[in-house]
Amino acid sequence: MLKNVVTDDAMEDVATGNARQAISVNSLRPVGWLELIGSLLAIAGVLGSVLSGYHAREWQASASDFKTLYASAQCFRQHIDPYDFHNIAAVFAAHRVVPPVSWYAHAPVYPPFTLAVLAPLTLIPMVQAIYLWMALSGILLAAAVFLLTRAAEQLFRLALSWRLALIALFAASPLLSFSLEMGNVSAVVAALLIAAVVLSHTSPQFKTLPPVAVALALLLKPHLALWVVLAFLVSRHTQGRRLAVSSATLFLGSVLCIGLWMAAHHQLSPEINSYRAMVHQEISGGSMDPANHELVAVTAQITSLASLLGYWLTGAPLTLFSATLLLTFFTVLFYFSLRLEKQENPLLLQVGAWSAFGLIATYHRAHDGLILLILLPWLLSLFRQSWKNPVALSVTFLLFAESGPSLGAYTNFARIHGLASIAHFLLYRQSALIAVLLAVILTSVTIHQAAKREVASS
């Protein structure tokens, strides 16, 4: 199946596109303005659909994730325990915002340094902060999709029609609309990471923005940005390694400064202990428990391999089996990533492959998969060569399968003799299964490209 991943013509196109990497984003041809306007309109359209009838104060689901994070960050700023639900509820009451019916699955499982970064937003009322956050998310997402169109042109030589199709696909992602509706930081983090990858790969004159963007992404959602940094480290591109080192340095320096500030206010040890207790509670019987059979939207399901296996296994067997599989997976991906030293254009694909692995290796909800939209230029380049390309078809289908069949469809499927157990498994683990399949496919593509490069150089 993998023989059709990249044809010779596609490789020639990529090689030609690689010679144009020095094109500045500031020296775009006039047609670039069409993609810029298209990106702004597309994201504005998504935001408009999300905000239509959006009652942030009265509706629990509106910006649900951001509200909890805002309340926790305000507690952090006021030097009280930001992981205590009583304190968090008090913030909701003070801003006259309806709290969740239950705090189950609403725990602010973000480390203290994330709260420190978001604390300035708590200087304005919660409702106003929600709309400010939505606007910021929209602006960054529009910039990210616009930069992806630049990568599509410069690295893959995709025509204008393909680049406009990329914008449409990006905006059509169910993960995007869900993440914006919840006010989750994954939208901002994915946009920052996509922008950093594209700028570092196509516009080396932007030396400051990429490391700052990646460092900020690490502060906001370290378990998502970590895998992008690792992809940079193993890319064998000098600019990639420099970006990884500089962004990691900025991140660690920021964490150190925040830690010193917390220690000066006698918060460091109490908040770390409170954070660990909250995470432990969520993993052991809470919403993050791998054995959980909680019925939630597919876009909010947990994607980890432990969650997938946790449908059948618990305790030591789950830990041992999951760790063994992940270590094997990591070793294979790491080994073959290093063998792509002189591959013409591995960075977008490698970021996608490592991010897909991260989705199954560490705790994630499905909407964190927004980072995988970085694969769109590569996927469209494969479709340009052949609409029947099996890898392009399968990856695209999985990226947009997160809306999932309806509950009624599962119910009807479960009524078929002998298929009830399969239907129930898919109902509770669809996102985890999708994430595992994506990780397997993208790792297989990495192996194939590394092998092809070795044959070509021998």
C-alpha positions, 0 to 999 in steps of 0.5 A: 500500500505504501508504494503509492505514498509519494510518486516520483513526480511528487518528489520532483515537485517537492525538490523544486519547491525546496529551492524556493524555501527562502521566499519571504512571507512578506514578498508574496505574489498578489495572489497571496492576498486571496489566500489571506482574505480566504483564511480570515473569512473562513475562520470568521465563518467558523467563529460566527457559527460558534458564537451564534446564540452563544450565551457565555454567562447562562449556558454551561457548555459555552466556553466550558473549558476556558471558564474553568481554566479562567477561574483556576488562573484567577485563584492562582493570581490571588494566591489561593489554591487553584485546584480546589473546586470550592475556590473555583466555584467561588470565582464563577459565583463572583462573575455571575456565571453559571457553574457546571452541574457537576465538577466531574470532567471539569477539573483544571488539569493544567500545571501552575505555569499554564495558570501563570501565563493565563493569569493576566486575562483574569484582570478583566471579567470572565465573560469579556475574557471569553470573547477576548480569548475567542478573538485571539484564537480566531486570529491565530488560527487564521494566521496558521491556515494562511501560512499553511497555504504558503507552505502548500505553494512553496514546498509542494507547488500546489496551485491556487485552487488547491490552496483554497481547498486547503483553507476550506478543509481546515475550517471544516474540521469538526475538531476546530469548531468543537475546540472553539466552542469549548474555549480550549487552549488546543486551538491556540496551541495548534495555531502557534505550533503550525505557524512555528513549523511553517515559518522555520521551514520556509522563512528562515529570516523569521528567527525570533517568532518560531521559538517564542511561539513554541515556548508559549505553546509549551507553557500552555499545553506542554504535553502537546507541544513536546512532541513537536519539539522532539520532531524538530530534534530528530529532523536533522535540519539545523534550523529545526534543532536550533528551534528545539533548543531555543524554544526549550531554553525559553520554556525552562527559563519561564518555568524557573521564573514562575517557580521562583515567583511562586516560592516567594509567595509560598505557593510552590510546594502547596500548589504542586501537591494540590495539582498532583492530587487533582491529576491522581484523582482524575486518573483514579476513577475520574474522567481520565481513568483509562477504564472509564466508560463515560459517554461523551462526544467523539471530539472530547474522547481520550485518545491515549493507547492506555484508554484504548486498552483500558476498555479491557485491561486494568491495573498492572497488565494495562500499565505493562502492555501499554508501556511495552507497545509505546516503547516499541512504537517510540523506538521505531519512529525515532530510528526511522526519523533519524534516517531521513537526514537528507529527505527533501521535505520531511518536517511537516510529515514528521511533525504530524507523525510525532504529534500522532504518536503523542496523542496515544502516548500521553493524555489528550482529548480528541480536539488536541488532534488539531495539530494534525491539520499541519498535514493538509499541504502534504495530503493535497499534494498526494491527491493532486497526483492521484485521487486514489492514493490509499494513504491520502484517503485513509489519513484524510478520512480519519482526520475528519471522522471525529464527528462520528456516527450518531448514537442511534446508529450505534444502537442499531448496530448493537442490535445485530446479533453478535455485534453488540460488544463491538458497537459498545467498544466503538461507542466509548473508544472511537477517538482512541482507535482513530488516533492509534490508526493515524499513528500507525499510518504516519509511522509507516509512511516515515519507515517507507520514506526512510527506506526509499531514501536509503535505496536511492543513496545506495 
